[in-house]
Amino acid sequence: MIKLRKTTLQDLDTLFIFQTNKEGIWMAAFTAKNPSDKQFYMEKWTKLVENPDINMQTILYNDKIVGSVIHFNVMEETHVSYWIDQQHWGKGFANARNAEIKEFVYKLEE
């Protein structure tokens, strides 16, 4: 079962590991200069998780973290971004037809 929950600071250790995947880095729109710099990652993402204007959710499958999805606005334009652990690529976790992701995105538009 797939579900979303508010990302916690404790989730960041697992999410950091996901974003160090070389193939994922190559496909990502935005990455750090040094994706293996955990201190930089933790400082940046701690601020994002704690920012009330940013909605970051952890994606769980059978209560195991498989990725994250984040919503933020830039100049009144809505952005949704996600990162999925490579072992779960192609399984529909970030698919717009996924009920949890769809509900997350459509709630943003209300």
CYANA upper distance limits for C-alpha pairs under 8 A (distance plus 0.5 A):
  1 MET  CA     60 LEU  CA      8.46
  1 MET  CA     61 TYR  CA      5.99
  1 MET  CA     62 ASN  CA      5.83
  2 ILE  CA     59 ILE  CA      7.58
  2 ILE  CA     60 LEU  CA      6.11
  2 ILE  CA     61 TYR  CA      5.07
  2 ILE  CA     62 ASN  CA      7.17
  2 ILE  CA     93 PHE  CA      8.14
  2 ILE  CA    100 GLU  CA      7.60
  3 LYS  CA     59 ILE  CA      6.52
  3 LYS  CA     60 LEU  CA      5.81
  3 LYS  CA     61 TYR  CA      7.13
  3 LYS  CA    100 GLU  CA      6.59
  4 LEU  CA     57 GLN  CA      6.33
  4 LEU  CA     58 THR  CA      6.07
  4 LEU  CA     59 ILE  CA      5.30
  4 LEU  CA     60 LEU  CA      6.58
  4 LEU  CA    100 GLU  CA      7.15
  4 LEU  CA    101 ILE  CA      8.43
  5 ARG  CA     57 GLN  CA      5.73
  5 ARG  CA     58 THR  CA      5.93
  5 ARG  CA     59 ILE  CA      7.42
  5 ARG  CA     60 LEU  CA      8.32
  6 LYS  CA     55 ASN  CA      8.20
  6 LYS  CA     56 MET  CA      6.66
  6 LYS  CA     57 GLN  CA      4.97
  6 LYS  CA     58 THR  CA      6.57
  7 THR  CA     11 ASP  CA      6.86
  7 THR  CA     49 VAL  CA      7.11
  7 THR  CA     56 MET  CA      6.23
  7 THR  CA     57 GLN  CA      5.30
  7 THR  CA     58 THR  CA      5.43
  7 THR  CA     68 SER  CA      8.31
  8 THR  CA     12 LEU  CA      7.70
  8 THR  CA     49 VAL  CA      7.43
  9 LEU  CA     46 THR  CA      6.94
  9 LEU  CA     49 VAL  CA      7.58
 11 ASP  CA     15 LEU  CA      6.77
 11 ASP  CA     58 THR  CA      8.11
 11 ASP  CA     65 ILE  CA      8.44
 12 LEU  CA     16 PHE  CA      6.29
 12 LEU  CA     42 MET  CA      7.45
 12 LEU  CA     45 TRP  CA      7.97
 12 LEU  CA     46 THR  CA      8.47
 13 ASP  CA     17 ILE  CA      7.21
 14 THR  CA     18 PHE  CA      7.21
 14 THR  CA     65 ILE  CA      8.05
 15 LEU  CA     19 GLN  CA      7.00
 15 LEU  CA     67 GLY  CA      7.17
 15 LEU  CA     68 SER  CA      8.02
 16 PHE  CA     20 THR  CA      7.15
 16 PHE  CA     38 LYS  CA      7.63
 16 PHE  CA     41 TYR  CA      7.59
 16 PHE  CA     42 MET  CA      8.45
 17 ILE  CA     21 ASN  CA      7.88
 18 PHE  CA     67 GLY  CA      8.10
 18 PHE  CA     83 TRP  CA      8.03
 18 PHE  CA     84 ILE  CA      7.59
 18 PHE  CA     85 ASP  CA      5.67
 18 PHE  CA     86 GLN  CA      7.88
 19 GLN  CA     24 GLY  CA      7.33
 19 GLN  CA     25 ILE  CA      7.28
 19 GLN  CA     35 PRO  CA      7.61
 19 GLN  CA     83 TRP  CA      7.75
 19 GLN  CA     85 ASP  CA      8.44
 20 THR  CA     24 GLY  CA      8.12
 20 THR  CA     25 ILE  CA      7.42
 20 THR  CA     35 PRO  CA      6.21
 20 THR  CA     36 SER  CA      6.55
 21 ASN  CA     25 ILE  CA      6.65
 21 ASN  CA     86 GLN  CA      8.04
 22 LYS  CA     26 TRP  CA      6.76
 23 GLU  CA     27 MET  CA      6.97
 24 GLY  CA     28 ALA  CA      6.53
 24 GLY  CA     86 GLN  CA      7.88
 25 ILE  CA     31 THR  CA      7.11
 31 THR  CA     35 PRO  CA      7.31
 35 PRO  CA     41 TYR  CA      8.18
 37 ASP  CA     41 TYR  CA      6.86
 38 LYS  CA     42 MET  CA      6.48
 39 GLN  CA     43 GLU  CA      6.68
 40 PHE  CA     44 LYS  CA      6.62
 41 TYR  CA     45 TRP  CA      6.46
 42 MET  CA     46 THR  CA      6.22
 43 GLU  CA     47 LYS  CA      7.03
 44 LYS  CA     48 LEU  CA      7.10
 45 TRP  CA     49 VAL  CA      6.49
 46 THR  CA     50 GLU  CA      6.63
 47 LYS  CA     51 ASN  CA      6.53
 48 LEU  CA     54 ILE  CA      7.04
 48 LEU  CA     56 MET  CA      8.37
 49 VAL  CA     54 ILE  CA      7.74
 49 VAL  CA     55 ASN  CA      8.25
 49 VAL  CA     56 MET  CA      6.92
 53 ASP  CA     72 PHE  CA      7.66
 54 ILE  CA     70 ILE  CA      7.70
 54 ILE  CA     71 HIS  CA      6.47
 54 ILE  CA     72 PHE  CA      5.67
 54 ILE  CA     73 ASN  CA      8.50
 55 ASN  CA     70 ILE  CA      6.13
 55 ASN  CA     71 HIS  CA      5.59
 55 ASN  CA     72 PHE  CA      7.20
 56 MET  CA     68 SER  CA      7.61
 56 MET  CA     69 VAL  CA      6.34
 56 MET  CA     70 ILE  CA      4.67
 56 MET  CA     71 HIS  CA      6.79
 57 GLN  CA     68 SER  CA      6.11
 57 GLN  CA     69 VAL  CA      5.84
 57 GLN  CA     70 ILE  CA      6.66
 58 THR  CA     65 ILE  CA      7.31
 58 THR  CA     66 VAL  CA      8.37
 58 THR  CA     67 GLY  CA      6.53
 58 THR  CA     68 SER  CA      4.84
 58 THR  CA     69 VAL  CA      6.97
 59 ILE  CA     65 ILE  CA      6.41
 59 ILE  CA     66 VAL  CA      6.24
 59 ILE  CA     67 GLY  CA      5.52
 59 ILE  CA     68 SER  CA      5.58
 59 ILE  CA     69 VAL  CA      7.58
 59 ILE  CA     93 PHE  CA      8.30
 60 LEU  CA     64 LYS  CA      5.61
 60 LEU  CA     65 ILE  CA      5.08
 60 LEU  CA     66 VAL  CA      6.15
 60 LEU  CA     67 GLY  CA      7.70
 61 TYR  CA     65 ILE  CA      7.01
 61 TYR  CA     66 VAL  CA      6.96
 66 VAL  CA     84 ILE  CA      6.37
 66 VAL  CA     85 ASP  CA      5.96
 66 VAL  CA     88 HIS  CA      7.34
 67 GLY  CA     82 TYR  CA      7.76
 67 GLY  CA     83 TRP  CA      5.87
 67 GLY  CA     84 ILE  CA      4.68
 67 GLY  CA     85 ASP  CA      6.22
 68 SER  CA     82 TYR  CA      5.96
 68 SER  CA     83 TRP  CA      5.98
 68 SER  CA     84 ILE  CA      7.08
 69 VAL  CA     80 VAL  CA      7.50
 69 VAL  CA     81 SER  CA      6.16
 69 VAL  CA     82 TYR  CA      4.65
 69 VAL  CA     83 TRP  CA      7.15
 70 ILE  CA     80 VAL  CA      6.10
 70 ILE  CA     81 SER  CA      5.84
 70 ILE  CA     82 TYR  CA      6.68
 71 HIS  CA     78 THR  CA      7.67
 71 HIS  CA     79 HIS  CA      6.18
 71 HIS  CA     80 VAL  CA      5.10
 71 HIS  CA     81 SER  CA      7.18
 71 HIS  CA    108 LEU  CA      8.45
 72 PHE  CA     78 THR  CA      6.56
 72 PHE  CA     79 HIS  CA      5.90
 72 PHE  CA     80 VAL  CA      7.20
 73 ASN  CA     77 GLU  CA      5.76
 73 ASN  CA     78 THR  CA      5.10
 73 ASN  CA     79 HIS  CA      6.36
 74 VAL  CA     78 THR  CA      7.16
 74 VAL  CA     79 HIS  CA      7.88
 80 VAL  CA    105 VAL  CA      8.14
 82 TYR  CA     94 ALA  CA      7.66
 84 ILE  CA     88 HIS  CA      7.15
 84 ILE  CA     89 TRP  CA      7.12
 84 ILE  CA     93 PHE  CA      8.00
 84 ILE  CA     94 ALA  CA      7.99
 85 ASP  CA     89 TRP  CA      7.34
 88 HIS  CA     93 PHE  CA      8.03
 89 TRP  CA     93 PHE  CA      8.12
 92 GLY  CA     97 ARG  CA      8.48
 92 GLY  CA     98 ASN  CA      7.07
 93 PHE  CA     98 ASN  CA      7.18
 93 PHE  CA    101 ILE  CA      8.35
 94 ALA  CA     98 ASN  CA      7.54
 94 ALA  CA    101 ILE  CA      7.19
 95 ASN  CA    101 ILE  CA      7.68
 96 ALA  CA    101 ILE  CA      6.67
 96 ALA  CA    102 LYS  CA      5.95
 97 ARG  CA    101 ILE  CA      8.01
 97 ARG  CA    102 LYS  CA      6.75
 98 ASN  CA    102 LYS  CA      6.44
 99 ALA  CA    103 GLU  CA      6.52
100 GLU  CA    104 PHE  CA      6.69
101 ILE  CA    105 VAL  CA      6.71
102 LYS  CA    106 TYR  CA      6.55
103 GLU  CA    107 LYS  CA      6.43
104 PHE  CA    108 LEU  CA      7.15
105 VAL  CA    109 GLU  CA      7.54
106 TYR  CA    110 GLU  CA      7.47
